[in-house]
Amino acid sequence: MTDAAPIAAFLRPEPANLPTPYVEVDEDRLMRNLRGMQERASAAGVALRPHIKTHKCLAIAGCQLELGAVGVTASKPEEARVFVEAGIASVTLAYPIVRPERIDGLVRSAKAHGTELLLIAAHETGVEAIGAAAETHGVTLGVFVKVDVGLGRVGVKPQDPAAILLAKQIERHANLTFAGLLSHAGHAYGSKSTEELSEIAAAEARALLDLAGSLRQSGTDVPRISVGATPTCLGAPIPQGVTEIRPGNYAFLDRTALRLGIATPDDISLSVVATVVAHNDKHFIVDAGSKSLSSDLGAHGSGGNGFGIAISADGEGRAAWEVERLSEEHGFVRFFDTPPAIGSRVRIFPNHSCAVVAQFDGVTLRRSDGRAVALRVDARGRQT
């Protein structure tokens, strides 16, 4: 079982001699992925504001900024605060805020560090909450109108008159500025073809540009049109009219990216190294379970069966196996011929790299010269 890819494409150098399970990131592949997305953004004339929920790591964010990213995107207020307090000049919190106290510490930190802090709102309650926090701290905050372009999660529908009313409400507030329109086409993770990916990306842009046109006709400027999602940014042309992209998963990639056809096994920079601890008649058992691999089937539940692809990590790999099921501390890997020896190690390419990194306090960066460097997952556990 290789997800239609040759086994050789999954092979990596022998992993570092560290206690398992641990996450290993291949530096060469990581940097190739970071450069590739920055080049795509630059060629399209758009700003890149990567979503750091993928790695939650200041060191990797630093690489993205050095390559040309204009700032970062974060998921939760305290996660964003880690990057504000590290001195990153511009941070977007792409998460709905409905109570002002939720961002009290973040706004205070942004004011102290002179950070450009951008937020989203999808309802008048959110605008009121962000405005109250801004007023309390005596700052001006930028607020995007979050637009639902098909995922059905958070956002106002682009044709809904409430979208224009929301932008006007932001404009009128003394402590807020209208930052533009922001969307996340997360339903692209369910695409069955690159053609479908391209259509989702184009439809997202059309919806935002049409809404932007209506706003401008009503007298409201639209400074930014910000889109996100690695599948649309990697698997489709970046549409004209978009000003900013916010992909995150592209840094590591994973089995979901393979299924979507937007990456090859050689592009995946992250794997989980585990040890074979037991055999039975159908499975060999590894010391990486749901607390390491997560039980995620892919972003937005987009994956198929199983929880990852396992390849021998000691010596030459001759087989690839499916991680068929998980308990908390163990993975059950199906074999059909001869299982790897107890005590040997396997390298697992997970369904969803973002969910895996969130399980660990640190990852191991494997440099091209073979050195293993520990990187902190600085914003791990910042759930508020």
C-alpha positions in Angstrom: 0.0 0.0 0.0 1.7 3.2 -1.1 -1.1 5.7 -2.1 -0.2 5.0 -5.7 3.3 6.2 -5.2 6.6 4.2 -5.5 8.0 3.2 -2.1 11.3 4.8 -3.0 9.7 8.2 -3.0 9.0 7.9 0.7 12.5 6.9 1.7 14.5 9.2 3.9 17.9 9.0 5.6 18.1 6.9 8.7 16.4 8.9 11.5 18.2 10.4 14.5 18.8 8.1 17.4 16.2 9.6 19.7 13.5 8.1 22.0 10.4 7.3 20.0 7.8 8.5 19.1 9.1 11.8 17.8 8.4 14.1 14.9 11.3 14.6 12.4 11.3 17.5 9.9 13.6 17.3 6.9 15.1 20.7 6.6 15.8 20.5 2.9 12.3 19.6 2.1 10.9 22.1 4.5 12.9 25.0 3.0 12.0 23.8 -0.5 8.3 24.0 0.4 8.7 27.4 2.0 10.5 28.8 -1.0 8.1 27.3 -3.4 5.0 29.0 -1.9 6.8 32.3 -1.6 7.8 32.1 -5.2 4.2 31.3 -6.2 2.9 34.3 -4.2 5.6 36.7 -5.6 4.9 35.5 -9.2 1.2 36.2 -8.7 1.9 39.6 -7.1 0.2 38.7 -3.8 1.3 38.9 -0.2 2.0 35.7 1.7 0.8 35.6 5.3 1.3 31.9 6.3 -0.9 30.3 8.9 1.3 29.2 11.7 -1.2 26.7 13.2 0.7 24.1 11.1 4.0 24.4 12.9 3.4 26.8 15.9 7.1 27.4 15.8 8.9 30.7 15.9 12.0 29.4 14.1 10.0 28.2 11.1 7.9 31.5 11.1 11.3 33.3 11.1 12.2 31.4 7.9 8.9 32.3 6.3 9.4 36.0 7.1 13.0 36.0 5.8 11.8 34.6 2.5 9.3 37.4 2.1 6.1 36.7 4.1 4.4 39.9 5.3 3.3 38.5 8.6 1.6 35.5 10.0 -1.9 34.1 10.6 -2.9 32.4 13.9 -5.9 30.4 15.2 -6.3 31.4 18.8 -5.6 34.6 20.8 -2.9 33.2 23.0 -1.3 31.4 20.0 -1.2 34.8 18.2 0.2 36.4 21.3 3.3 34.1 21.2 4.1 35.5 17.8 3.3 39.1 18.7 5.6 38.9 21.7 8.4 37.5 19.5 8.3 40.7 17.6 6.5 39.7 14.4 5.2 43.0 13.0 1.8 42.0 11.6 -0.4 39.2 12.9 -3.9 38.2 11.8 -6.1 36.3 14.2 -8.4 34.3 11.9 -10.8 33.2 14.6 -14.2 34.7 15.5 -14.2 36.8 18.7 -17.6 37.4 20.4 -16.5 38.5 23.8 -14.0 41.4 24.4 -12.2 39.7 27.3 -11.1 36.9 24.9 -8.6 39.2 23.3 -7.6 41.4 26.3 -4.1 40.0 26.7 -3.5 39.8 22.9 -4.5 43.5 22.4 -2.4 44.6 25.3 0.6 42.8 23.9 0.1 44.1 20.4 -0.1 47.6 21.8 3.1 47.1 23.8 5.0 45.7 20.8 3.6 48.1 18.1 2.1 45.1 16.2 -0.4 45.5 13.5 -3.2 43.3 14.7 -5.9 42.2 12.3 -9.0 40.2 13.3 -12.2 38.9 11.7 -15.9 39.3 12.3 -18.9 37.5 10.9 -21.6 39.1 13.0 -22.3 42.4 14.6 -21.6 40.8 18.0 -18.0 40.2 16.9 -17.6 43.8 15.8 -18.9 45.1 19.1 -16.6 42.8 21.0 -13.5 43.7 19.1 -14.4 47.4 19.2 -14.9 47.2 23.0 -11.4 45.6 23.4 -9.8 48.2 21.2 -11.5 51.1 23.1 -10.4 49.7 26.4 -6.8 49.7 25.4 -6.9 52.9 23.3 -5.8 51.3 20.1 -7.2 51.0 16.5 -7.6 47.4 15.2 -8.2 46.2 11.7 -11.1 43.9 11.1 -11.9 41.8 8.1 -15.4 40.7 7.2 -15.2 36.9 7.2 -17.0 35.5 4.2 -18.3 31.9 3.9 -17.4 30.8 0.4 -18.7 27.2 0.7 -17.2 25.5 3.8 -20.2 26.3 5.9 -18.3 27.1 9.1 -17.9 30.7 10.0 -18.7 33.7 7.8 -21.4 35.7 6.2 -22.6 34.6 2.7 -21.2 36.8 0.0 -24.6 37.6 -1.4 -26.1 38.4 2.0 -26.8 42.2 2.5 -25.5 41.7 6.0 -21.9 41.6 4.6 -22.2 45.2 3.5 -23.8 46.2 6.7 -21.1 44.5 8.7 -18.4 46.4 6.8 -20.2 49.7 7.4 -20.4 48.9 11.1 -16.7 48.3 11.3 -16.1 51.6 9.4 -18.2 53.6 11.7 -16.5 52.4 14.9 -13.9 55.0 16.2 -11.4 52.3 17.2 -11.7 50.0 14.1 -10.7 50.1 10.5 -12.2 47.9 7.8 -9.3 45.6 6.7 -11.1 43.9 3.8 -12.6 40.5 3.0 -11.2 37.2 4.2 -12.3 33.6 3.4 -11.1 30.0 3.8 -12.1 27.5 1.1 -11.6 24.6 3.4 -14.1 22.5 1.4 -11.3 22.3 -1.2 -9.9 19.5 1.0 -12.7 17.3 -0.3 -11.8 17.8 -3.9 -11.7 14.8 -6.2 -9.6 16.4 -8.9 -7.3 19.3 -9.7 -10.0 20.7 -12.0 -12.4 20.8 -9.0 -9.7 22.5 -6.9 -9.3 25.1 -9.6 -13.0 25.7 -9.8 -13.2 26.2 -6.0 -10.3 28.7 -6.0 -11.9 30.6 -8.9 -15.4 30.6 -7.3 -13.9 31.8 -4.0 -12.2 34.7 -5.8 -15.4 35.6 -7.8 -17.5 35.7 -4.7 -15.1 38.0 -2.9 -14.5 40.2 -5.9 -18.2 40.6 -6.5 -18.8 41.5 -2.9 -15.8 43.9 -3.0 -17.4 45.6 -6.1 -20.6 46.1 -4.2 -18.8 47.5 -1.2 -16.9 50.0 -3.4 -20.1 51.1 -5.1 -21.5 51.8 -1.6 -18.5 54.0 -0.9 -16.4 51.5 1.2 -12.8 50.9 0.2 -11.7 47.2 0.3 -7.9 47.3 1.1 -7.3 43.5 1.1 -8.9 40.4 -0.3 -7.4 37.5 1.7 -7.8 33.8 0.8 -6.4 30.7 2.4 -6.0 26.9 2.1 -3.0 25.0 0.9 -5.0 23.0 -1.7 -6.2 26.0 -3.6 -2.8 27.9 -3.3 -0.8 24.9 -4.5 -3.2 23.1 -6.8 -4.7 26.0 -8.7 -3.6 29.3 -10.2 -3.8 32.2 -7.7 -6.7 34.2 -9.1 -6.3 37.8 -10.2 -7.8 40.3 -7.8 -6.7 38.4 -4.7 -4.2 40.5 -2.7 -3.1 38.0 0.0 -2.9 34.2 0.6 -2.8 32.4 3.9 -1.8 28.7 3.4 -0.3 26.8 6.3 0.0 23.1 5.7 2.3 23.7 2.7 5.3 23.8 5.0 5.1 20.1 5.9 2.4 18.6 3.7 1.0 15.1 4.5 -1.0 12.2 3.2 -4.0 14.4 2.5 -1.8 16.5 0.1 -0.9 13.2 -1.7 -4.5 12.3 -2.0 -5.4 15.7 -3.5 -2.5 15.4 -6.0 -0.9 18.7 -4.9 2.3 17.0 -3.6 4.5 14.0 -4.1 5.9 11.8 -1.4 9.2 13.6 -1.9 7.6 16.9 -0.9 6.5 15.8 2.5 8.9 17.2 5.1 7.4 15.8 8.2 7.2 12.3 9.5 6.7 10.5 12.9 9.4 8.0 13.8 8.1 5.1 15.8 9.4 1.8 17.1 7.9 -1.7 16.5 7.0 -3.0 19.9 4.9 -6.1 19.1 3.5 -8.4 16.5 0.2 -10.3 16.1 -1.1 -12.3 13.2 -2.4 -9.3 11.3 -0.6 -6.3 12.6 2.7 -5.1 13.9 2.3 -2.6 16.8 4.2 0.7 17.0 4.6 3.1 19.9 2.8 5.9 18.2 -0.9 6.0 18.7 -3.6 8.8 18.7 -1.5 10.9 21.1 1.2 11.1 18.5 -0.5 10.7 15.1 -3.8 12.2 16.2 -7.0 10.4 15.0 -7.5 13.0 12.3 -8.5 11.5 8.9 -7.4 14.8 7.2 -8.2 18.5 7.3 -12.0 19.0 7.6 -12.3 15.2 7.8 -11.2 14.8 4.2 -9.1 11.7 4.4 -9.9 8.1 3.6 -9.1 5.0 5.5 -6.2 4.6 7.9 -4.0 7.0 9.8 -0.8 7.1 7.9 1.7 5.3 5.7 4.5 3.5 7.5 7.9 2.8 5.8 10.9 1.0 7.3 13.2 3.6 8.7 16.2 1.3 9.4 18.0 0.4 6.1 16.3 0.1 2.8 12.5 0.1 2.7 11.0 -2.7 0.7 7.4 -2.3 1.8 4.9 0.3 2.8 2.1 -0.4 5.3 -1.2 1.1 6.3 -1.6 2.4 9.9 -5.0 0.8 10.2 -6.2 1.7 13.7 -5.0 3.5 16.8 -5.3 3.3 20.6 -3.9 6.1 22.7 -0.3 4.9 22.8 -0.2 2.3 20.0 -0.6 2.1 16.3 -1.8 -1.1 14.6 -0.1 -1.5 11.2 -1.4 -4.1 8.8 1.1 -6.4 7.1 0.6 -9.1 4.5 4.0 -10.8 4.3 6.7 -10.3 6.8 6.5 -7.6 9.5 9.5 -5.5 10.4 11.5 -6.9 13.4 10.5 -6.0 16.9 12.8 -3.1 18.0 13.2 -1.8 14.5 11.9 1.7 13.6 9.4 2.9 11.0 8.7 6.3 9.6 5.1 7.3 9.4 3.7 9.9 7.1 0.5 11.1 8.8 -2.8 12.1 7.4 -2.7 15.7 8.8 0.6 17.2 9.8 -0.9 20.2 11.6 -2.8 17.9 14.0 0.4 15.9 14.7 2.6 18.8 15.6 0.0 19.9 18.1 0.7 16.7 20.1 4.4 17.6 20.7 6.3 20.2 22.7 9.1 20.0 20.1 10.1 18.6 16.8 13.5 17.4 15.5 14.9 19.3 12.5 17.1 17.0 10.5 19.7 19.1 8.6 21.3 18.0 5.3 24.5 17.2 7.1 22.7 14.7 9.3 22.6 16.8 12.4 19.5 16.7 14.5 18.4 20.1 16.0 15.6 20.4 18.5 12.9 23.0 17.7 10.3 24.1 20.2 6.7 24.1 19.2 6.4 27.5 20.9 2.6 28.0 20.7 1.6 24.5 21.5 -1.2 24.2 24.0 -2.4 27.8 23.6 -6.0 26.8 23.3 -7.5 30.1 24.5 
